[in-house]
């Protein structure tokens, strides 16, 4: 292990035991089955710098990018399940439980405890969670969750889910 590897290992937090954490915070009667780390593909763009006319141009580009991305990665009308999900560009832990799917915020690096609750949706409202075969920037795989109201939402998979995850997801 080189010097830089030692520094990186000291600064990189160890992820928590997501199964143990989820079993503590999931509603009664729901139990953890699998998880993966996700970021919305249709995240809201923002934060363009600049000043004066350049700042306005940056805001216009961000708004246009957000609209185009939303049209491509979020389906269903206003009031649909998909449109109720957060489009914040934050890392979330997507959890499949015995009776729900849920999204949890473990902080920007996925290790902050306790997790903050995001969304929870009954499994009966979920049709599927599948790999689209597409990749986002950097070769990150994209998955799509489809709901009973025919809406959908795409996520970038920030860790490569293992076979066990996909076997559980296939049961949705």
C-alpha positions in Angstrom: 0.0 0.0 0.0 1.5 3.3 -1.1 1.5 6.6 0.8 -1.5 8.0 -1.1 -3.5 4.8 -0.6 -2.9 5.1 3.1 -4.2 8.7 3.1 -7.2 7.8 1.0 -8.1 4.9 3.2 -7.9 7.1 6.3 -10.1 9.8 4.7 -12.7 7.4 3.1 -15.3 6.4 5.6 -16.4 2.8 5.9 -20.0 2.4 4.7 -22.4 1.3 7.4 -24.1 -2.0 7.5 -27.1 -0.9 5.4 -29.1 -4.0 6.2 -28.8 -3.5 10.0 -29.5 0.3 9.7 -32.6 -0.3 7.5 -34.1 -3.0 9.8 -33.9 -0.3 12.6 -35.7 2.4 10.6 -38.1 0.6 8.3 -41.8 0.6 9.3 -43.1 -2.3 11.5 -43.8 -5.3 9.4 -41.2 -4.3 6.7 -37.8 -5.9 6.5 -34.7 -5.1 4.5 -34.0 -7.3 1.4 -31.5 -5.5 -0.8 -30.2 -2.0 -1.6 -28.1 0.0 -4.1 -26.8 3.6 -4.2 -28.6 5.8 -6.7 -28.7 9.4 -8.0 -31.7 10.6 -10.1 -30.8 10.7 -13.8 -33.2 13.6 -14.1 -31.6 15.6 -11.3 -32.2 19.3 -11.2 -29.3 21.3 -12.7 -28.2 24.5 -11.0 -25.4 26.4 -9.6 -24.0 27.9 -12.8 -21.7 30.7 -12.1 -21.0 33.9 -13.9 -22.3 37.4 -13.5 -24.7 39.7 -15.3 -25.8 38.4 -18.7 -23.6 35.2 -18.3 -25.4 34.4 -15.1 -28.8 34.7 -16.8 -27.5 32.6 -19.7 -26.3 29.9 -17.2 -29.7 29.8 -15.5 -31.4 29.5 -18.8 -29.1 26.6 -19.8 -29.7 24.9 -16.4 -33.5 25.2 -16.8 -33.4 23.8 -20.3 -31.1 20.9 -19.3 -33.4 20.1 -16.4 -36.5 20.1 -18.6 -34.9 17.9 -21.3 -33.5 15.5 -18.7 -36.9 15.4 -16.9 -38.7 14.6 -20.2 -36.3 11.7 -20.9 -36.0 10.2 -17.4 -39.3 10.9 -15.6 -42.6 9.6 -17.1 -46.2 10.0 -16.2 -48.3 13.1 -15.6 -48.4 15.6 -12.8 -49.6 13.8 -9.6 -48.1 10.5 -10.7 -45.9 8.5 -8.3 -42.8 9.3 -10.3 -43.4 13.0 -10.3 -43.6 12.9 -6.5 -40.0 11.6 -6.2 -37.1 14.0 -5.4 -35.0 15.1 -8.3 -32.3 16.6 -6.1 -28.8 15.6 -7.2 -28.0 13.7 -4.0 -26.8 10.2 -3.3 -29.6 8.0 -1.9 -29.7 4.4 -0.7 -32.5 2.7 -2.6 -33.9 -0.1 -0.4 -36.2 -3.0 -1.4 -38.1 -4.2 1.7 -40.6 -7.0 2.1 -43.5 -4.6 1.8 -42.0 -1.3 0.4 -39.3 0.4 -1.6 -37.7 3.4 0.0 -35.0 6.0 -0.5 -32.7 7.1 2.4 -30.1 9.8 2.7 -26.9 8.6 4.4 -25.1 11.9 3.5 -23.0 12.8 0.5 -20.7 9.8 0.9 -23.3 7.3 2.0 -22.0 6.8 5.5 -23.8 9.4 7.7 -25.9 7.9 10.6 -28.7 7.9 11.3 -30.1 8.1 7.8 -32.7 10.7 6.8 -35.9 9.3 5.4 -36.6 10.2 1.8 -39.6 8.4 0.2 -41.4 5.2 0.9 -43.7 3.5 -1.6 -45.7 0.2 -1.1 -44.3 -2.6 -3.2 -47.9 -3.1 -4.6 -47.4 0.3 -6.4 -44.1 -0.9 -8.0 -44.1 -2.8 -11.3 -40.3 -3.2 -11.8 -36.8 -2.0 -11.2 -34.6 -2.9 -14.2 -31.3 -2.1 -15.8 -32.0 -0.1 -18.9 -28.8 -1.2 -20.6 -27.9 2.5 -21.0 -25.1 4.3 -19.3 -24.8 7.9 -18.0 -21.7 10.1 -17.9 -18.7 8.1 -16.8 -20.2 4.8 -17.8 -22.5 4.6 -14.8 -25.4 2.2 -15.5 -29.0 3.5 -15.5 -31.9 1.7 -14.0 -35.7 2.4 -14.4 -38.3 2.0 -11.7 -41.8 1.7 -13.1 -44.9 2.2 -11.1 -48.5 0.8 -11.2 -49.8 4.2 -12.5 -47.5 3.7 -15.6 -45.1 6.4 -14.5 -41.4 5.8 -14.3 -38.2 7.3 -12.9 -34.6 6.6 -14.0 -31.6 6.4 -11.6 -27.9 6.3 -12.0 -26.5 3.3 -10.1 -23.5 4.6 -8.2 -22.4 1.2 -7.1 -22.7 -1.9 -9.2 -25.5 -4.0 -7.7 -24.7 -7.6 -7.2 -26.7 -10.6 -8.5 -28.5 -10.9 -5.2 -29.9 -7.3 -5.6 -31.1 -8.0 -9.1 -32.7 -11.3 -8.0 -34.7 -9.4 -5.4 -35.5 -6.6 -7.8 -36.9 -9.1 -10.3 -39.5 -10.0 -7.7 -41.1 -6.5 -7.7 
